[in-house]
Amino acid sequence: MAGDGLLSGPDGKVRCAWHGGLEDYCAYHDTEWGRPVDDDRRLFEKICLEGFQSGLSWLTILRKRENFRAAFADFDFVEVARFGDADVERLVQDAGIIRHRGKIVSTINNARHAVELADEYGSLGAFFWSFEPDPASRPARLDKAAAMTLTKTDESTRLSKDLKKRGWSFVGPTTVYAFMQAMGLVNDHLEGCCCREPVEAERTAFKRPG
């Protein structure tokens, strides 16, 4: 079944195969991925962690997520925006996170621009959700073949360009699309996955910010 992008678990449920049967990854797939989020801290966290994930697996980041939260003030971007050189040096020495100086500096930079963005739009949620794709632009049936064409989209490219114009970094269109998938701006659970319909129901009931 994994050949069609789906995997049957020991509980008998069929899911997107990318969780690989790993308990923590499966829990992330079932309870978080694709479910709509409008909380500004969690949105900021995810777009930053997607930047850290570049060149690595998301599982690596997921397993360090609590360490990242401790290191970056639970991704309170107002607080992170105040970080200075001493914080950069502290974070570069923190073995609990990814010690990539460029990505650490980028997170602090992005926090400062997130403050500006929240001031302009009222919330980060209002800004990010304004890039939600028109349902008519989505594949009529999201199977593995269709999903493989969605590493980036017109909407993620526009969002990436807008963020870069505002001074954000590590926000390329592929990184941004992974963020959109995770935060529920799209539902990329495959047809046949046990989470596809519940996630779509949540998206239908979700009140878009702004």
C-alpha positions in Angstrom: 0.0 0.0 0.0 2.9 2.4 0.6 3.4 2.5 -3.2 0.3 4.7 -3.4 1.5 6.9 -0.6 -0.6 5.3 2.1 0.4 3.0 5.0 -1.8 0.9 7.2 -0.8 1.0 10.9 -1.1 -1.5 13.7 -4.4 0.1 14.7 -5.8 -0.8 11.3 -6.0 2.8 10.2 -4.7 3.9 6.8 -2.6 7.1 6.8 -0.3 9.1 4.6 2.8 6.9 4.5 5.4 9.6 5.3 5.1 9.0 9.1 6.8 5.6 8.5 5.0 3.9 11.4 7.0 5.9 14.0 4.9 6.6 17.1 5.8 10.3 17.5 5.6 11.0 13.8 2.3 9.3 13.6 0.9 11.4 16.4 2.1 14.5 14.6 0.4 13.3 11.4 -2.9 12.6 13.2 -3.2 15.5 15.6 -1.3 18.4 14.1 -0.4 18.2 10.4 -3.0 20.0 8.2 -5.2 21.1 11.0 -5.9 24.9 10.7 -3.9 27.2 13.0 -4.4 30.9 13.7 -2.3 31.2 16.8 0.5 33.7 16.1 3.1 32.0 18.2 2.5 28.6 16.6 2.5 30.2 13.1 5.8 31.9 13.8 7.2 28.8 15.3 6.4 26.7 12.3 7.7 29.0 9.7 11.0 29.3 11.6 11.3 25.6 12.2 10.7 25.0 8.5 13.7 27.2 7.9 15.7 25.1 10.4 14.5 22.0 8.7 16.0 23.0 5.3 18.4 20.2 4.4 17.2 18.0 7.2 14.2 15.8 7.9 11.1 17.3 9.7 11.4 14.4 12.2 14.8 15.7 13.3 13.2 19.1 14.1 10.1 17.6 15.6 12.1 15.6 18.1 14.0 18.8 19.1 10.9 21.0 19.1 10.6 21.4 22.9 14.3 22.4 23.0 13.6 25.0 20.3 10.7 26.3 22.3 12.8 26.7 25.4 15.7 28.3 23.4 13.4 30.8 21.6 11.1 32.0 24.4 8.3 29.7 23.2 8.5 31.6 19.9 7.1 34.7 21.4 8.3 36.8 18.5 8.0 40.1 20.5 10.5 38.6 22.9 12.7 37.0 20.3 12.9 40.3 18.4 14.8 41.6 21.5 17.5 39.0 21.2 21.0 40.3 20.7 24.5 39.1 20.0 24.8 37.4 23.4 21.7 35.4 22.6 23.1 34.3 19.3 26.2 33.0 21.0 24.1 31.3 23.6 22.0 29.6 20.9 25.0 28.5 18.8 26.3 26.6 21.9 22.9 25.0 22.6 23.2 21.3 21.7 19.5 20.8 22.0 18.7 22.7 18.8 20.2 22.9 15.3 23.3 25.1 15.9 23.3 26.8 12.5 24.3 30.4 13.1 22.7 31.7 9.9 19.3 30.1 10.8 19.5 31.4 14.4 20.2 34.9 13.2 17.4 34.5 10.6 14.9 33.5 13.3 15.7 36.7 15.3 15.6 38.8 12.1 12.2 37.2 11.2 10.9 37.9 14.7 11.6 41.6 14.2 9.7 41.6 10.9 6.9 39.5 12.5 6.3 42.3 15.0 6.0 44.7 12.1 3.7 42.4 10.2 1.4 41.8 13.2 1.2 45.5 13.7 0.2 46.0 10.0 -2.3 43.2 9.7 -3.5 42.9 13.3 -2.1 39.4 13.6 0.2 37.1 11.7 -2.8 34.8 11.2 -4.6 37.5 9.2 -1.6 37.9 7.0 -0.8 34.2 6.4 -4.4 33.1 5.9 -4.8 35.8 3.2 -2.7 33.4 1.0 -5.0 30.4 1.4 -5.4 28.9 -2.1 -8.7 29.1 -3.9 -10.3 25.6 -3.7 -10.7 25.7 -7.4 -7.0 25.7 -7.9 -6.5 22.5 -5.9 -6.3 19.0 -7.4 -9.7 17.4 -7.9 -8.3 14.3 -6.3 -5.2 14.4 -4.1 -3.5 11.1 -4.6 0.3 10.5 -4.4 0.9 11.6 -8.0 -1.0 14.8 -7.5 0.8 15.5 -4.2 4.2 15.1 -5.8 3.4 18.1 -8.0 2.8 20.3 -5.0 6.3 20.9 -3.6 5.5 24.6 -4.2 2.6 26.4 -5.6 1.7 29.8 -7.0 0.4 30.8 -3.6 3.5 29.7 -1.8 5.6 31.5 -4.3 3.7 34.7 -3.8 3.9 34.4 0.0 7.6 33.7 -0.2 8.2 36.8 -2.4 6.1 38.9 -0.1 8.0 37.8 3.0 11.4 38.3 1.4 10.3 41.8 0.3 9.6 42.5 3.9 13.0 41.3 5.0 12.3 37.7 6.1 14.9 35.0 5.3 14.9 31.2 4.9 11.4 31.5 3.4 11.7 30.0 0.0 8.6 28.8 -1.9 9.1 25.1 -1.0 9.7 25.9 2.7 6.6 28.2 2.7 4.5 25.5 1.1 5.5 23.0 3.8 4.4 25.6 6.3 1.1 26.0 4.5 0.5 22.2 4.5 1.3 21.9 8.2 -0.8 24.9 9.4 -3.9 23.8 7.5 -3.9 26.4 4.7 -4.3 23.4 2.5 -5.3 19.8 3.2 -2.7 17.6 1.8 -3.7 14.4 3.5 -4.1 11.9 0.7 -7.4 10.4 -0.5 -7.8 7.3 1.6 -6.0 8.7 4.6 -8.0 8.4 7.8 -7.3 12.1 8.6 -8.3 13.6 5.3 -12.0 14.0 6.1 -11.7 15.1 9.7 -9.1 17.7 8.7 -11.4 19.0 5.9 -14.2 19.2 8.4 -12.0 21.3 10.7 -11.0 23.6 7.8 -14.7 24.0 6.9 -15.6 25.0 10.5 -12.5 27.2 11.0 -13.1 30.9 11.2 -10.4 32.5 9.1 -8.6 35.4 10.9 -8.9 38.9 9.6 
